[in-house]
Amino acid sequence: MTAGSWLVQVARGRAGSIAVVLLVAANLVPLAGVLWFGWDVGTILYAYWIENGIVGLLNVPKMLMARGRGPLATVGAADGICGRGILVGFFLVHYGIFWVVHGVFVSVLAQGNFLAFGFGNPIATVLSDRGLLLAAAALLVSHMASFVLNYIGRGEYKTATVGGQMFAPYVRVFVLHIVVILGGAVLIGLRQPVVLVVLLVVLKTAIDLGLHLREHRARAASAGSAPPPPSAGVV
């Protein structure tokens, strides 16, 4: 191994560690909210709902940058600007609907009354709460850092396929936030004891970290064994 390649490996390893530290730090904001600022389960659910929106938005540049060869790419559907644009548009509509419906459930759980929900209400709730804005900013920094350090810096985009990346956010959302929503519903029924709310945040953080490490380890292994991706005709 040459000195240059060794330095690249060290830099990539540190990049992954920085992303992990920022992920944990971002998840400590809701924990601090529960312990010192009186956040209830509803506030926690709003914070994680906004995080889902961040994940979806950042998936757009990931899809546009993906260079791996997959089923969609082999038929030429995702090789050009038009093909990628169609897939990105489909993702935004489908994921956007999913995110809005998720917001409905969050509002119902937080307010305890379906009739109190109005269109745009979850966003208005977040924008009117400084604590939630701080949590959203911390989560945005965490996911942006992972995008820059892992997806770009460690070259994950070279083996990620457009089709595979289109569905990637759903894995995290279904596994992680079904646990959070079900746990939140149970805690609301139990009148939200602080200890259990803290445990819910800790559980979410642990699952989030586990999914993060699993995803990026798999991508690192794929990048190490994959042939160089084609560079022509892809935007």
C-alpha positions in Angstrom: 0.0 0.0 0.0 1.4 3.4 -1.0 1.5 6.4 1.3 -1.2 8.1 -0.7 -3.6 5.2 -0.6 -3.0 4.8 3.1 -3.9 8.4 3.7 -7.0 8.0 1.7 -8.0 5.0 3.8 -7.4 6.9 7.0 -9.4 9.9 5.8 -12.3 7.7 4.8 -12.3 6.0 8.2 -12.3 9.3 10.0 -15.1 10.5 7.8 -17.2 7.6 8.8 -16.5 8.2 12.5 -17.4 11.9 12.2 -20.7 11.0 10.6 -21.4 8.6 13.5 -20.6 11.2 16.1 -22.8 13.8 14.5 -25.7 11.2 14.2 -25.5 10.5 18.0 -25.2 14.3 18.8 -28.2 15.1 16.7 -30.2 12.5 18.5 -29.1 14.0 21.8 -31.1 17.1 21.1 -34.5 15.4 21.6 -33.1 13.7 24.6 -32.1 17.1 26.1 -35.6 18.3 25.2 -37.2 15.6 27.3 -34.9 15.9 30.3 -34.6 19.7 30.6 -37.3 21.4 28.5 -40.4 19.3 29.1 -40.8 17.8 25.7 -43.6 15.3 25.5 -44.0 12.3 23.1 -45.9 14.5 20.6 -42.9 16.9 20.3 -40.6 13.9 19.8 -42.8 12.5 17.1 -42.8 15.9 15.3 -39.0 16.0 15.4 -38.6 12.5 13.9 -41.3 13.3 11.3 -39.3 16.3 10.1 -36.2 14.1 10.0 -38.1 11.8 7.5 -38.6 14.8 5.3 -34.9 15.6 5.4 -34.0 12.0 4.5 -36.3 12.2 1.5 -35.0 15.5 0.2 -31.4 14.4 0.5 -32.2 11.2 -1.4 -32.8 13.3 -4.6 -29.1 14.3 -5.1 -28.1 10.8 -4.1 -30.3 9.4 -6.9 -28.9 11.9 -9.4 -25.3 11.1 -8.4 -25.7 7.2 -8.3 -23.3 5.6 -10.8 -23.8 1.9 -10.0 -25.3 -0.6 -12.6 -28.6 -2.1 -11.6 -31.7 -3.5 -13.3 -33.1 -0.1 -14.2 -29.7 1.1 -15.5 -29.1 -2.0 -17.7 -32.2 -1.2 -19.8 -31.0 2.3 -20.3 -34.0 3.8 -18.4 -31.8 5.6 -15.8 -28.7 6.4 -17.8 -29.6 9.9 -19.0 -31.1 13.1 -17.5 -34.6 12.2 -18.7 -34.6 8.7 -17.1 -33.2 10.0 -13.8 -35.7 12.9 -13.8 -38.6 10.5 -14.2 -37.4 8.3 -11.3 -36.7 11.3 -9.1 -40.2 12.7 -9.9 -41.8 9.4 -9.0 -39.9 9.2 -5.8 -40.8 12.8 -4.7 -44.6 12.2 -5.4 -44.7 8.7 -3.7 -42.4 9.6 -0.8 -44.1 12.9 -0.4 -47.6 11.3 0.0 -46.1 8.8 2.5 -44.6 11.7 4.4 -47.8 13.7 4.5 -49.8 10.7 5.7 -47.1 10.1 8.4 -47.7 13.7 9.4 -51.4 13.1 9.8 -50.7 10.2 12.2 -48.2 12.3 14.2 -50.7 15.1 14.5 -53.5 12.7 15.6 -51.2 11.2 18.3 -49.8 14.5 19.5 -53.2 16.3 19.7 -55.4 13.3 20.5 -58.1 14.5 18.2 -58.3 13.7 14.4 -60.7 16.7 13.9 -58.0 19.0 15.1 -55.7 18.2 12.2 -55.6 20.6 9.3 -53.5 20.6 6.1 -50.0 22.0 6.8 -50.6 21.8 10.6 -47.5 19.7 11.4 -45.2 22.1 9.5 -46.8 25.1 11.3 -46.3 23.3 14.6 -42.6 22.8 13.9 -42.1 26.4 12.6 -43.7 27.8 15.8 -41.5 25.9 18.2 -37.8 27.0 18.6 -36.9 23.7 20.2 -38.2 21.7 17.2 -36.4 24.0 14.9 -33.1 23.4 16.8 -33.7 19.6 16.6 -34.5 19.9 12.8 -31.3 21.9 12.3 -29.2 19.3 14.2 -30.8 16.4 12.3 -30.2 18.3 9.0 -26.5 18.8 9.8 -26.2 15.1 10.7 -27.7 13.8 7.5 -25.9 16.4 5.4 -22.6 15.3 7.0 -23.3 11.7 6.2 -24.1 12.6 2.6 -20.9 14.6 2.1 -18.6 12.3 4.1 -20.0 8.9 3.2 -21.9 9.1 0.0 -19.5 11.5 -1.7 -16.3 11.4 0.3 -16.1 7.6 0.6 -17.3 7.1 -2.9 -20.6 5.3 -2.1 -22.3 6.9 -5.1 -20.0 4.9 -7.4 -21.8 1.6 -6.6 -25.2 2.9 -5.6 -27.8 2.3 -8.3 -30.6 4.8 -9.1 -33.3 2.2 -8.5 -31.8 0.9 -5.3 -31.3 4.4 -4.0 -34.9 5.3 -4.8 -36.1 2.7 -2.3 -33.3 3.1 0.3 -35.2 5.7 2.5 -38.2 3.4 3.0 -36.1 0.7 4.8 -35.0 3.2 7.4 -38.5 4.8 7.7 -40.4 1.6 8.1 -38.0 -0.1 10.5 -37.3 2.9 12.7 -40.4 5.0 12.7 -43.0 2.2 13.1 -41.2 1.5 16.3 -41.3 5.2 17.3 -45.0 5.7 16.4 -46.1 2.5 18.2 -43.9 3.3 21.2 -45.3 6.8 21.2 -48.9 5.6 21.1 -48.2 3.3 24.0 -46.5 6.0 26.1 -49.5 8.4 25.5 -51.8 5.7 26.8 -49.5 5.4 29.9 -49.6 9.2 30.4 -46.0 9.6 29.2 -43.8 8.9 32.2 -40.5 10.7 31.6 -38.4 7.6 32.1 -40.2 5.8 29.3 -40.0 8.8 27.0 -36.3 8.9 27.6 -36.1 5.2 26.8 -38.0 5.7 23.6 -35.4 8.3 22.5 -32.5 6.1 23.4 -34.1 3.2 21.6 -34.6 5.3 18.5 -31.0 6.5 18.6 -29.7 2.9 19.0 -31.7 1.6 16.1 -30.8 4.6 14.0 -27.1 4.0 14.7 -27.4 0.3 13.9 -29.1 1.0 10.6 -26.5 3.6 9.7 -23.5 1.4 10.4 -25.1 -1.6 8.6 -25.9 0.5 5.5 -22.5 2.1 5.2 -20.5 -1.1 6.0 -22.4 -2.9 3.2 -21.8 0.0 0.8 -18.1 0.1 1.7 -17.8 -3.7 1.0 -19.6 -3.3 -2.3 -17.3 -0.4 -3.3 -14.3 -2.4 -2.5 -15.3 -5.4 -4.7 -17.1 -3.6 -7.6 -15.5 -2.8 -10.9 -15.1 0.9 -11.9 -18.5 2.4 -12.9 -19.0 3.8 -16.4 -18.6 7.5 -16.7 -20.1 8.4 -20.0 -23.7 9.6 -20.6 -24.6 10.0 -16.9 -25.5 13.3 -15.3 
